[in-house]
Amino acid sequence: MQKVILISTVYILLTACSVLRKEKSEISGISNDLTKENLIKVLTKGNVSDSSFYIQKAEVEIITNGEKKKFLAAWKYEKSGRSLLSLRSRTGIEVARVLITKDTVLVNDRINRKIYYGKGEYIGRKYNVTVSSLPVVIGDFIGGNYYLNQLVKCYAGSINLQTAVKGLKTDYIIDCKKGKVISTTIYNSLNEKELDINFSKFIKVEEKILASRVSVKYYKNDSEVNIKIDKIVCPWDGKVEFIRGKKYEVLELK
């Protein structure tokens, strides 16, 4: 159960907005020639995580060693980076709650009545994704050191952008028509692929664009996660609160 919960946390961590609408083929747009600075400005302006948001409902399928597990998920995210993930069974029974901050990770395993705790750096150590970069899972662009010429051109409708965050390489493929990331590849410290994330069925809600379908390949344990986002609210003015289970066994994340 702990393994399933933790893998789910990274992948799912995953605009007022409403129920998602039909995909549109041309939602935004990047001109063919623009400066490096303008490209970064366009991408960061489109990030969903530039304000607090609440994914009220998402369907999640996890495939590991040929075994499929399905969950319903919700994700509350404060602009500060504080997150609360809730996982439920298909029948609506809550399986776990996960709190993630820059300093802390807490997992409330309601099925086994256990609380797992660890430092915020646990996520980065385990999955090479820092707490501040978790929104890459829903298609946000997270900055770093950029490897681009001053003038950026779209080739065959896309731009390849390579960045490095704390020495770890991240490759983005950006759709020029949509002005959004359609693929993200994250590498580990040995420059090996750690995660491949692909985004599809983009929708426009208010002034934001996001993918309603996310597909993740995790190479370390050869697992896959497919996410269908059904409902999201942003900007969201709520607060992230974590309620510990009473008389739960307390265990450290290692």
Number of C-alpha atoms within 10 A of each C-alpha: 10 14 8 11 17 16 17 21 24 20 26 27 23 25 25 12 18 13 13 18 14 10 15 12 11 11 15 18 13 22 12 15 11 14 14 16 12 12 18 14 11 16 18 16 15 20 21 22 26 17 16 22 24 24 21 17 17 21 19 22 16 20 15 14 9 10 8 12 14 17 21 23 30 23 23 24 26 21 14 13 18 20 27 24 25 22 26 17 14 14 8 11 13 17 19 23 25 23 22 24 18 17 12 16 22 22 28 25 23 16 11 13 14 20 23 18 19 17 16 19 17 20 21 15 11 13 18 18 24 19 23 15 18 24 24 22 24 26 28 26 24 20 14 15 13 14 12 14 9 10 13 19 19 17 11 8 13 20 20 17 16 17 19 17 15 10 13 16 20 25 16 21 17 22 21 22 17 22 21 29 29 22 21 23 19 23 20 16 12 9 12 12 17 21 23 19 24 21 21 16 15 22 19 19 18 11 11 16 21 26 23 23 18 24 20 22 20 19 13 11 10 12 17 22 22 19 26 19 24 16 18 24 18 21 18 19 12 12 13 14 11 16 8 15 15 9 9 15 13 14 13 12 15 10
